[in-house]
Amino acid sequence: MEAYANALLYAIPFFIVLVLVEIAYGYFIKNQTHNVMDTISSLSSGLTNIIKDSLGLVIIIISYPYLLEHLALFKIEATWLVYVIAFIAIDFASYWNHRLSHKINFFWNQHVIHHSSEEFNLACALRQSISNLLGYFPILLIPAALIGVPHKVIVLLAPIHLFAQFWYHTKHIGKLGVFEYIIVTPSQHRVHHAINEEYIDKNLAAIFCVWDRLFGTFQEELDDVPPVYGVLKPAHTWNPILINFQHIWRLIKDAWRTNNWLDKLRIWFMPTGWRPKDVAKKFPITTVTEPYSLKKYNTNPSRFLIWWSISQLVATTLLMLFMFYNYANIEFNNLLLYGLIVFIGIYGYTSIMDKMKFAWVIEIVFSCLGLFVLYRTGSWFGLDAYSYFGNYIVALYFVSTIFGAIYFASKQFIKKP
């Protein structure tokens, strides 16, 4: 996990810079693809994901080393050819994992966050899940285990494979000629994120589009069908933590409400969107049927709320970068505490972005918890070893957050639930 944290220390600034470049380019050509609050929500989602992943908060059903030990038919060295084979194996597994997430109710919950943005840009690429708590991906790597691909090769290539999916989340790149037949391109992925009937559940590949063409899930972007982005049951919130669990909460309620005991069990494994007939009739859920009439989520934020939200995102990102920089020196229990504090902070400021009632209380809890850590330990997780004024800056941030939360509450920048 320490190696992953060190990689994130460099990856996070790199991705943020690219997002800023895309924003600047959109402004320059007068074709902006970013909504400020949506972008903040996307980047905040990325922060929650890397907290969860860096802390290893997942239940591994079966590990790749275990499969390798018990299934390998050969023992091979890590040559360049093995790296190529391993990358293809990871991509093949990724396709089927992705397809599973789109087709099965339970697994859709771990992927819905990635599709929840009603925009399409580099920032939405960072909308990654915190609800994927079951580590079953190694099962899909059985082909690699059978031929004996070393574990260290998989560990090295997996994050590279993930990061390589970032660039094609953009509307500023058109079709790429012959590359459209080899790799996943922005045009193909725009189709994947669209809710148009022609595009739903298409283009599931991660790097090589050959899988979509081979298994019947490929769809070209059509000139006369502009993609409309989002999900058929719109999230209607900027809070990434809520988005992560909206779908499973609906499943839990449906399983509880249905009178059919078989439906209580099979709802989890039925196709995405399936509901018991008795529940669907009694508790209908509005879904998007006319994509071009979709009204995007908008809380009409004031200019001050926008800048306050940006400042919260920047501060949270800096807190995370320090966590990764000092990862090896923070005990695991303190890392969990650190992650919890940041989670509460993200939940708080994105709820204020939603103008939700009592959101200001969450921000005050977050700030008081941070100040309590400073008071009890005399340092923000060892920050004083790097900066004499660091703890004072962190304390000032928490205090200012309290005043900001009270300000928005007093101005009634809230909506009724």
DRENDO-1510 file (C-alpha; in Angstrom, 1 decimal, always signed):
<recs>
REC; n; res; u; v; w
REC; 1; MET; +0.0; +0.0; +0.0 .
REC; 2; GLU; +2.9; +2.3; +0.7 .
REC; 3; ALA; +4.1; +2.0; -3.0 .
REC; 4; TYR; +0.5; +2.8; -4.2 .
REC; 5; ALA; +0.5; +5.8; -1.9 .
REC; 6; ASN; +3.8; +7.0; -3.4 .
REC; 7; ALA; +2.4; +6.6; -6.9 .
REC; 8; LEU; -0.7; +8.6; -6.0 .
REC; 9; LEU; +1.6; +11.4; -4.7 .
REC; 10; TYR; +2.6; +12.0; -8.3 .
REC; 11; ALA; -0.5; +10.8; -10.1 .
REC; 12; ILE; -3.0; +13.2; -8.3 .
REC; 13; PRO; -1.2; +16.4; -9.3 .
REC; 14; PHE; -0.7; +15.1; -12.8 .
REC; 15; PHE; -4.4; +14.4; -13.3 .
REC; 16; ILE; -5.5; +17.7; -11.8 .
REC; 17; VAL; -3.1; +19.6; -14.1 .
REC; 18; LEU; -4.6; +17.8; -17.1 .
REC; 19; VAL; -8.1; +18.7; -15.9 .
REC; 20; LEU; -7.1; +22.3; -15.5 .
REC; 21; VAL; -5.6; +22.3; -19.0 .
REC; 22; GLU; -8.9; +20.9; -20.4 .
REC; 23; ILE; -10.8; +23.7; -18.6 .
REC; 24; ALA; -8.5; +26.3; -20.0 .
REC; 25; TYR; -8.7; +24.9; -23.5 .
REC; 26; GLY; -12.5; +24.8; -23.3 .
REC; 27; TYR; -12.5; +28.5; -22.2 .
REC; 28; PHE; -10.1; +29.4; -25.0 .
REC; 29; ILE; -12.2; +27.8; -27.8 .
REC; 30; LYS; -15.5; +28.9; -26.1 .
REC; 31; ASN; -16.7; +25.3; -25.8 .
REC; 32; GLN; -16.6; +24.6; -22.0 .
REC; 33; THR; -17.3; +21.0; -21.1 .
REC; 34; HIS; -17.0; +21.6; -17.3 .
REC; 35; ASN; -19.7; +22.6; -14.8 .
REC; 36; VAL; -17.8; +23.9; -11.7 .
REC; 37; MET; -19.9; +22.1; -9.1 .
REC; 38; ASP; -19.9; +18.9; -11.2 .
REC; 39; THR; -16.2; +19.0; -11.6 .
REC; 40; ILE; -15.7; +19.5; -7.8 .
REC; 41; SER; -18.0; +16.6; -7.2 .
REC; 42; SER; -15.9; +14.4; -9.7 .
REC; 43; LEU; -12.6; +15.3; -8.2 .
REC; 44; SER; -14.0; +14.8; -4.7 .
REC; 45; SER; -15.1; +11.4; -5.7 .
REC; 46; GLY; -11.6; +10.6; -6.9 .
REC; 47; LEU; -10.3; +11.6; -3.4 .
REC; 48; THR; -12.7; +9.2; -1.7 .
REC; 49; ASN; -11.7; +6.4; -3.9 .
REC; 50; ILE; -7.9; +6.8; -3.4 .
REC; 51; ILE; -8.5; +7.0; +0.4 .
REC; 52; LYS; -10.3; +3.7; +0.3 .
REC; 53; ASP; -7.8; +2.0; -2.0 .
REC; 54; SER; -4.7; +3.3; -0.3 .
REC; 55; LEU; -6.0; +2.0; +3.1 .
REC; 56; GLY; -6.8; -1.4; +1.6 .
REC; 57; LEU; -10.4; -1.2; +2.7 .
REC; 58; VAL; -11.6; -4.2; +0.7 .
REC; 59; ILE; -12.5; -7.9; +1.4 .
REC; 60; ILE; -10.4; -10.1; -0.9 .
REC; 61; ILE; -12.5; -13.1; -1.9 .
REC; 62; ILE; -9.4; -14.7; -3.5 .
REC; 63; SER; -6.0; -13.3; -4.2 .
REC; 64; TYR; -4.0; -13.6; -7.4 .
REC; 65; PRO; -1.0; -15.1; -5.6 .
REC; 66; TYR; -3.3; -17.8; -4.3 .
REC; 67; LEU; -4.5; -18.6; -7.8 .
REC; 68; LEU; -1.0; -18.5; -9.1 .
REC; 69; GLU; +0.2; -21.0; -6.5 .
REC; 70; HIS; -2.6; -23.4; -7.1 .
REC; 71; LEU; -3.4; -23.1; -10.8 .
REC; 72; ALA; -0.1; -22.2; -12.6 .
REC; 73; LEU; +0.8; -24.8; -15.2 .
REC; 74; PHE; +4.1; -23.2; -16.0 .
REC; 75; LYS; +6.7; -21.1; -14.2 .
REC; 76; ILE; +7.8; -18.2; -16.4 .
REC; 77; GLU; +10.2; -15.3; -15.9 .
REC; 78; ALA; +9.1; -11.6; -16.2 .
REC; 79; THR; +10.3; -10.9; -19.8 .
REC; 80; TRP; +8.9; -8.2; -22.0 .
REC; 81; LEU; +6.7; -10.7; -23.7 .
REC; 82; VAL; +5.2; -11.7; -20.4 .
REC; 83; TYR; +4.4; -8.1; -19.6 .
REC; 84; VAL; +2.6; -7.8; -23.0 .
REC; 85; ILE; +0.6; -11.0; -22.3 .
REC; 86; ALA; -0.2; -9.8; -18.8 .
REC; 87; PHE; -1.4; -6.4; -20.0 .
REC; 88; ILE; -3.7; -8.2; -22.5 .
REC; 89; ALA; -5.0; -10.5; -19.7 .
REC; 90; ILE; -5.7; -7.6; -17.5 .
REC; 91; ASP; -7.6; -5.8; -20.3 .
REC; 92; PHE; -9.6; -9.0; -21.0 .
REC; 93; ALA; -10.5; -9.3; -17.3 .
REC; 94; SER; -11.4; -5.6; -17.2 .
REC; 95; TYR; -13.8; -6.0; -20.1 .
REC; 96; TRP; -15.7; -8.8; -18.3 .
REC; 97; ASN; -15.6; -7.1; -15.0 .
REC; 98; HIS; -17.0; -4.0; -16.6 .
REC; 99; ARG; -19.7; -6.0; -18.4 .
REC; 100; LEU; -20.7; -7.7; -15.2 .
REC; 101; SER; -21.1; -4.2; -13.5 .
REC; 102; HIS; -23.4; -3.1; -16.3 .
REC; 103; LYS; -25.5; -6.2; -16.3 .
REC; 104; ILE; -26.1; -7.3; -12.7 .
REC; 105; ASN; -28.0; -5.2; -10.1 .
REC; 106; PHE; -25.6; -5.8; -7.2 .
REC; 107; PHE; -22.5; -5.0; -9.2 .
REC; 108; TRP; -23.9; -1.9; -10.9 .
REC; 109; ASN; -23.8; -0.2; -7.5 .
REC; 110; GLN; -20.0; -0.3; -7.6 .
REC; 111; HIS; -19.9; +1.4; -11.0 .
REC; 112; VAL; -22.8; +3.8; -11.0 .
REC; 113; ILE; -20.6; +6.6; -9.5 .
REC; 114; HIS; -18.5; +6.6; -12.7 .
REC; 115; HIS; -21.5; +7.2; -14.9 .
REC; 116; SER; -23.3; +9.7; -12.6 .
REC; 117; SER; -21.9; +12.9; -14.0 .
REC; 118; GLU; -24.1; +14.6; -16.5 .
REC; 119; GLU; -21.0; +16.1; -18.2 .
REC; 120; PHE; -18.3; +14.3; -20.0 .
REC; 121; ASN; -14.7; +15.4; -19.3 .
REC; 122; LEU; -11.4; +14.4; -17.8 .
REC; 123; ALA; -12.7; +15.1; -14.3 .
REC; 124; CYS; -15.5; +12.5; -14.6 .
REC; 125; ALA; -12.9; +9.9; -15.3 .
REC; 126; LEU; -11.9; +10.3; -11.6 .
REC; 127; ARG; -15.4; +9.4; -10.4 .
REC; 128; GLN; -14.4; +6.0; -9.0 .
REC; 129; SER; -16.1; +3.8; -6.6 .
REC; 130; ILE; -15.8; +3.4; -2.8 .
REC; 131; SER; -18.6; +0.8; -2.7 .
REC; 132; ASN; -16.5; -2.0; -4.5 .
REC; 133; LEU; -15.7; -3.6; -1.2 .
REC; 134; LEU; -15.5; -7.2; -2.5 .
REC; 135; GLY; -12.2; -8.0; -4.2 .
REC; 136; TYR; -13.2; -10.5; -6.8 .
REC; 137; PHE; -11.2; -9.2; -9.8 .
REC; 138; PRO; -8.4; -11.8; -9.4 .
REC; 139; ILE; -10.9; -14.5; -10.3 .
REC; 140; LEU; -11.1; -12.9; -13.8 .
REC; 141; LEU; -7.3; -13.3; -14.1 .
REC; 142; ILE; -7.4; -17.1; -14.0 .
REC; 143; PRO; -6.0; -17.2; -17.6 .
REC; 144; ALA; -3.0; -15.3; -16.5 .
REC; 145; ALA; -2.6; -17.5; -13.4 .
REC; 146; LEU; -2.8; -20.6; -15.6 .
REC; 147; ILE; +0.2; -19.7; -17.7 .
REC; 148; GLY; +2.1; -18.5; -14.6 .
REC; 149; VAL; +2.3; -14.7; -15.1 .
REC; 150; PRO; +4.2; -13.5; -12.0 .
REC; 151; HIS; +2.4; -11.6; -9.3 .
REC; 152; LYS; +4.8; -8.7; -9.5 .
REC; 153; VAL; +4.0; -8.2; -13.2 .
REC; 154; ILE; +0.3; -7.9; -12.4 .
REC; 155; VAL; +0.9; -5.5; -9.5 .
REC; 156; LEU; +3.0; -3.2; -11.7 .
REC; 157; LEU; +0.7; -3.2; -14.7 .
REC; 158; ALA; -2.7; -2.9; -12.9 .
REC; 159; PRO; -2.4; +0.8; -12.0 .
REC; 160; ILE; -0.8; +1.6; -15.4 .
REC; 161; HIS; -3.8; -0.1; -17.0 .
REC; 162; LEU; -6.2; +2.0; -14.8 .
REC; 163; PHE; -4.4; +5.3; -15.4 .
REC; 164; ALA; -4.3; +4.6; -19.2 .
REC; 165; GLN; -8.1; +4.9; -19.2 .
REC; 166; PHE; -8.0; +8.6; -18.1 .
REC; 167; TRP; -7.3; +10.4; -21.4 .
REC; 168; TYR; -10.3; +9.3; -23.4 .
REC; 169; HIS; -12.8; +11.0; -21.2 .
REC; 170; THR; -13.0; +14.2; -23.3 .
REC; 171; LYS; -15.3; +15.8; -25.9 .
REC; 172; HIS; -12.4; +17.7; -27.4 .
REC; 173; ILE; -11.0; +14.8; -29.5 .
REC; 174; GLY; -12.9; +13.5; -32.5 .
REC; 175; LYS; -12.6; +10.2; -34.2 .
REC; 176; LEU; -9.1; +8.9; -34.7 .
REC; 177; GLY; -9.2; +7.0; -38.0 .
REC; 178; VAL; -7.5; +3.6; -38.0 .
REC; 179; PHE; -7.1; +3.7; -34.2 .
REC; 180; GLU; -10.8; +3.3; -33.8 .
REC; 181; TYR; -10.3; -0.3; -34.8 .
REC; 182; ILE; -7.5; -1.0; -32.2 .
REC; 183; ILE; -7.9; +1.0; -29.0 .
REC; 184; VAL; -10.7; +2.6; -27.0 .
REC; 185; THR; -11.0; +6.2; -28.2 .
REC; 186; PRO; -12.8; +9.3; -26.8 .
REC; 187; SER; -15.5; +8.8; -29.5 .
REC; 188; GLN; -16.1; +5.3; -28.4 .
REC; 189; HIS; -16.1; +6.2; -24.7 .
REC; 190; ARG; -18.6; +9.0; -25.3 .
REC; 191; VAL; -20.9; +6.4; -26.5 .
REC; 192; HIS; -20.3; +4.3; -23.4 .
REC; 193; HIS; -21.2; +7.1; -21.0 .
REC; 194; ALA; -24.4; +8.1; -22.9 .
REC; 195; ILE; -27.9; +7.2; -21.9 .
REC; 196; ASN; -29.3; +7.3; -25.4 .
REC; 197; GLU; -31.1; +4.0; -26.3 .
REC; 198; GLU; -28.7; +3.4; -29.1 .
REC; 199; TYR; -25.7; +3.6; -26.8 .
REC; 200; ILE; -26.7; +2.0; -23.5 .
REC; 201; ASP; -24.3; -0.7; -22.3 .
REC; 202; LYS; -22.0; -0.4; -25.3 .
REC; 203; ASN; -18.2; -0.1; -25.6 .
REC; 204; LEU; -17.3; -1.8; -22.4 .
REC; 205; ALA; -13.6; -2.3; -23.2 .
REC; 206; ALA; -10.9; -0.5; -21.3 .
REC; 207; ILE; -7.9; -0.3; -23.7 .
REC; 208; PHE; -8.4; -2.6; -26.7 .
REC; 209; CYS; -11.8; -2.2; -28.4 .
REC; 210; VAL; -11.3; -5.7; -30.0 .
REC; 211; TRP; -13.3; -7.2; -27.1 .
REC; 212; ASP; -16.4; -5.1; -27.9 .
REC; 213; ARG; -16.2; -6.0; -31.5 .
REC; 214; LEU; -15.6; -9.7; -30.7 .
REC; 215; PHE; -18.4; -10.0; -28.1 .
REC; 216; GLY; -21.0; -7.8; -29.7 .
REC; 217; THR; -21.0; -4.7; -27.5 .
REC; 218; PHE; -19.4; -2.3; -30.0 .
REC; 219; GLN; -21.3; +0.8; -31.1 .
REC; 220; GLU; -19.9; +3.6; -33.2 .
REC; 221; GLU; -20.7; +7.2; -32.2 .
REC; 222; LEU; -23.4; +8.4; -34.6 .
REC; 223; ASP; -23.4; +11.9; -36.1 .
REC; 224; ASP; -27.2; +12.2; -35.9 .
REC; 225; VAL; -27.4; +10.9; -32.3 .
REC; 226; PRO; -25.5; +13.3; -29.9 .
REC; 227; PRO; -24.7; +11.5; -26.7 .
REC; 228; VAL; -26.5; +12.6; -23.5 .
REC; 229; TYR; -24.6; +11.8; -20.4 .
REC; 230; GLY; -25.5; +10.5; -16.9 .
REC; 231; VAL; -27.6; +7.6; -15.6 .
REC; 232; LEU; -31.2; +6.7; -16.2 .
REC; 233; LYS; -32.0; +7.4; -12.5 .
REC; 234; PRO; -30.2; +10.7; -12.1 .
REC; 235; ALA; -28.2; +11.1; -8.9 .
REC; 236; HIS; -29.5; +14.7; -8.1 .
REC; 237; THR; -26.6; +15.3; -5.7 .
REC; 238; TRP; -23.0; +16.5; -5.8 .
REC; 239; ASN; -22.2; +14.3; -2.8 .
REC; 240; PRO; -20.0; +11.4; -4.2 .
REC; 241; ILE; -20.5; +9.3; -1.0 .
REC; 242; LEU; -24.3; +9.4; -1.4 .
REC; 243; ILE; -24.0; +8.5; -5.1 .
REC; 244; ASN; -21.9; +5.5; -4.3 .
REC; 245; PHE; -24.7; +3.9; -2.3 .
REC; 246; GLN; -27.9; +5.2; -3.9 .
REC; 247; HIS; -28.5; +2.1; -6.0 .
REC; 248; ILE; -27.9; -0.4; -3.3 .
REC; 249; TRP; -30.2; +1.5; -1.0 .
REC; 250; ARG; -32.9; +1.2; -3.6 .
REC; 251; LEU; -32.2; -2.5; -3.8 .
REC; 252; ILE; -32.4; -2.9; +0.0 .
REC; 253; LYS; -35.7; -1.1; +0.1 .
REC; 254; ASP; -37.1; -3.2; -2.8 .
REC; 255; ALA; -36.0; -6.4; -1.2 .
REC; 256; TRP; -37.6; -5.4; +2.1 .
REC; 257; ARG; -40.9; -4.2; +0.5 .
REC; 258; THR; -41.6; -7.1; -1.9 .
REC; 259; ASN; -43.9; -9.8; -0.6 .
REC; 260; ASN; -42.3; -12.5; -2.9 .
REC; 261; TRP; -39.5; -14.3; -1.0 .
REC; 262; LEU; -37.8; -15.4; -4.2 .
REC; 263; ASP; -37.7; -11.8; -5.4 .
REC; 264; LYS; -36.1; -10.8; -2.1 .
REC; 265; LEU; -33.1; -13.1; -3.0 .
REC; 266; ARG; -32.9; -12.8; -6.8 .
REC; 267; ILE; -33.1; -9.0; -7.0 .
REC; 268; TRP; -29.4; -8.8; -6.3 .
REC; 269; PHE; -28.5; -10.9; -9.3 .
REC; 270; MET; -31.1; -9.9; -11.8 .
REC; 271; PRO; -30.3; -7.6; -14.7 .
REC; 272; THR; -29.5; -3.9; -13.9 .
REC; 273; GLY; -32.8; -2.0; -13.2 .
REC; 274; TRP; -34.9; -5.1; -12.6 .
REC; 275; ARG; -37.5; -4.7; -9.8 .
REC; 276; PRO; -40.1; -7.0; -8.2 .
REC; 277; LYS; -43.5; -6.4; -9.9 .
REC; 278; ASP; -45.4; -5.6; -6.7 .
REC; 279; VAL; -42.8; -3.1; -5.6 .
REC; 280; ALA; -42.4; -1.4; -9.0 .
REC; 281; LYS; -46.2; -0.9; -9.1 .
REC; 282; LYS; -46.5; +0.4; -5.6 .
REC; 283; PHE; -43.3; +2.4; -5.4 .
REC; 284; PRO; -42.5; +3.7; -9.0 .
REC; 285; ILE; -39.2; +5.3; -9.7 .
REC; 286; THR; -38.8; +8.0; -12.2 .
REC; 287; THR; -36.3; +7.2; -15.0 .
REC; 288; VAL; -35.1; +9.1; -18.0 .
REC; 289; THR; -37.1; +8.1; -21.1 .
REC; 290; GLU; -36.4; +11.2; -23.3 .
REC; 291; PRO; -32.6; +11.9; -23.0 .
REC; 292; TYR; -32.8; +15.2; -24.9 .
REC; 293; SER; -35.4; +16.6; -22.5 .
REC; 294; LEU; -33.2; +15.8; -19.5 .
REC; 295; LYS; -32.7; +18.8; -17.2 .
REC; 296; LYS; -29.2; +18.7; -15.7 .
REC; 297; TYR; -28.9; +18.9; -11.9 .
REC; 298; ASN; -28.3; +22.4; -10.8 .
REC; 299; THR; -28.4; +24.0; -7.3 .
REC; 300; ASN; -27.9; +27.5; -8.6 .
REC; 301; PRO; -24.9; +28.3; -6.4 .
REC; 302; SER; -23.8; +31.8; -5.5 .
REC; 303; ARG; -20.4; +32.9; -6.6 .
REC; 304; PHE; -19.2; +32.8; -3.0 .
REC; 305; LEU; -20.5; +29.2; -2.6 .
REC; 306; ILE; -18.6; +28.2; -5.8 .
REC; 307; TRP; -15.3; +29.7; -4.5 .
REC; 308; TRP; -15.8; +28.3; -1.1 .
REC; 309; SER; -16.4; +24.8; -2.5 .
REC; 310; ILE; -13.2; +25.2; -4.7 .
REC; 311; SER; -11.2; +26.1; -1.6 .
REC; 312; GLN; -12.5; +23.1; +0.3 .
REC; 313; LEU; -11.5; +20.8; -2.6 .
REC; 314; VAL; -8.0; +22.4; -2.7 .
REC; 315; ALA; -7.6; +22.1; +1.0 .
REC; 316; THR; -8.8; +18.4; +1.0 .
REC; 317; THR; -6.4; +17.6; -1.8 .
REC; 318; LEU; -3.5; +19.1; +0.0 .
REC; 319; LEU; -4.4; +17.1; +3.1 .
REC; 320; MET; -4.5; +14.0; +1.0 .
REC; 321; LEU; -1.1; +14.7; -0.6 .
REC; 322; PHE; +0.4; +15.1; +2.8 .
REC; 323; MET; -1.1; +11.8; +3.9 .
REC; 324; PHE; +0.6; +10.1; +1.0 .
REC; 325; TYR; +3.9; +11.9; +1.5 .
REC; 326; ASN; +4.0; +10.9; +5.1 .
REC; 327; TYR; +2.3; +7.5; +4.7 .
REC; 328; ALA; +5.1; +5.4; +6.0 .
REC; 329; ASN; +5.4; +7.4; +9.2 .
REC; 330; ILE; +1.7; +7.3; +10.2 .
REC; 331; GLU; +0.5; +4.2; +12.0 .
REC; 332; PHE; -2.4; +2.3; +10.4 .
REC; 333; ASN; -4.9; +3.2; +13.1 .
REC; 334; ASN; -4.0; +6.9; +12.5 .
REC; 335; LEU; -4.3; +6.4; +8.8 .
REC; 336; LEU; -7.8; +5.1; +9.3 .
REC; 337; LEU; -8.6; +8.2; +11.5 .
REC; 338; TYR; -7.1; +10.5; +8.8 .
REC; 339; GLY; -9.2; +8.9; +6.1 .
REC; 340; LEU; -12.3; +9.1; +8.3 .
REC; 341; ILE; -11.8; +12.9; +8.9 .
REC; 342; VAL; -11.3; +13.5; +5.2 .
REC; 343; PHE; -14.4; +11.4; +4.3 .
REC; 344; ILE; -16.5; +13.5; +6.7 .
REC; 345; GLY; -15.1; +16.7; +5.3 .
REC; 346; ILE; -15.9; +15.7; +1.7 .
REC; 347; TYR; -19.4; +14.6; +2.8 .
REC; 348; GLY; -19.9; +17.9; +4.5 .
REC; 349; TYR; -18.8; +20.4; +1.8 .
REC; 350; THR; -20.5; +18.5; -1.0 .
REC; 351; SER; -23.7; +18.4; +1.0 .
REC; 352; ILE; -23.4; +22.2; +1.4 .
REC; 353; MET; -22.9; +22.3; -2.4 .
REC; 354; ASP; -26.3; +20.5; -2.5 .
REC; 355; LYS; -27.7; +23.1; +0.0 .
REC; 356; MET; -28.9; +20.2; +2.1 .
REC; 357; LYS; -30.4; +20.8; +5.5 .
REC; 358; PHE; -28.0; +20.2; +8.4 .
REC; 359; ALA; -25.0; +20.0; +6.1 .
REC; 360; TRP; -23.4; +22.7; +8.1 .
REC; 361; VAL; -23.5; +20.4; +11.2 .
REC; 362; ILE; -21.4; +17.8; +9.4 .
REC; 363; GLU; -18.8; +20.5; +8.5 .
REC; 364; ILE; -18.6; +21.5; +12.1 .
REC; 365; VAL; -18.2; +17.9; +13.3 .
REC; 366; PHE; -15.4; +17.5; +10.7 .
REC; 367; SER; -13.7; +20.7; +11.9 .
REC; 368; CYS; -14.0; +19.9; +15.6 .
REC; 369; LEU; -12.6; +16.4; +15.0 .
REC; 370; GLY; -9.7; +17.9; +13.2 .
REC; 371; LEU; -9.1; +20.5; +15.9 .
REC; 372; PHE; -9.4; +17.7; +18.6 .
REC; 373; VAL; -6.6; +15.7; +16.8 .
REC; 374; LEU; -4.4; +18.8; +16.8 .
REC; 375; TYR; -5.1; +19.5; +20.5 .
REC; 376; ARG; -4.5; +15.9; +21.7 .
REC; 377; THR; -1.4; +15.2; +19.6 .
REC; 378; GLY; +0.1; +18.6; +19.2 .
REC; 379; SER; +0.6; +17.9; +15.6 .
REC; 380; TRP; -1.3; +17.1; +12.4 .
REC; 381; PHE; -0.1; +13.6; +12.0 .
REC; 382; GLY; +3.6; +14.7; +12.1 .
REC; 383; LEU; +3.3; +17.8; +10.0 .
REC; 384; ASP; +5.5; +19.8; +12.4 .
REC; 385; ALA; +8.5; +17.7; +11.3 .
REC; 386; TYR; +8.2; +19.3; +7.9 .
REC; 387; SER; +6.8; +22.8; +8.6 .
REC; 388; TYR; +6.9; +25.0; +11.7 .
REC; 389; PHE; +3.8; +26.8; +10.6 .
REC; 390; GLY; +2.0; +23.8; +9.2 .
REC; 391; ASN; -0.2; +23.0; +12.2 .
REC; 392; TYR; -1.3; +26.6; +12.5 .
REC; 393; ILE; -2.3; +26.6; +8.9 .
REC; 394; VAL; -4.3; +23.4; +9.4 .
REC; 395; ALA; -6.0; +24.8; +12.5 .
REC; 396; LEU; -6.9; +28.0; +10.6 .
REC; 397; TYR; -8.4; +25.8; +7.9 .
REC; 398; PHE; -10.6; +24.0; +10.4 .
REC; 399; VAL; -11.7; +27.2; +12.1 .
REC; 400; SER; -12.5; +28.9; +8.8 .
REC; 401; THR; -14.6; +25.9; +7.8 .
REC; 402; ILE; -16.7; +26.3; +10.9 .
REC; 403; PHE; -17.3; +29.9; +10.1 .
REC; 404; GLY; -18.1; +29.1; +6.5 .
REC; 405; ALA; -20.6; +26.4; +7.5 .
REC; 406; ILE; -22.3; +28.8; +10.0 .
REC; 407; TYR; -22.4; +31.5; +7.3 .
REC; 408; PHE; -24.2; +29.2; +4.8 .
REC; 409; ALA; -26.6; +28.0; +7.4 .
REC; 410; SER; -27.4; +31.6; +8.5 .
REC; 411; LYS; -28.0; +32.6; +4.9 .
REC; 412; GLN; -30.3; +29.6; +4.5 .
REC; 413; PHE; -28.4; +28.4; +1.5 .
REC; 414; ILE; -30.2; +25.1; +2.1 .
REC; 415; LYS; -33.1; +23.2; +0.6 .
REC; 416; LYS; -35.7; +21.1; +2.2 .
REC; 417; PRO; -35.0; +17.4; +2.0 .
</recs>
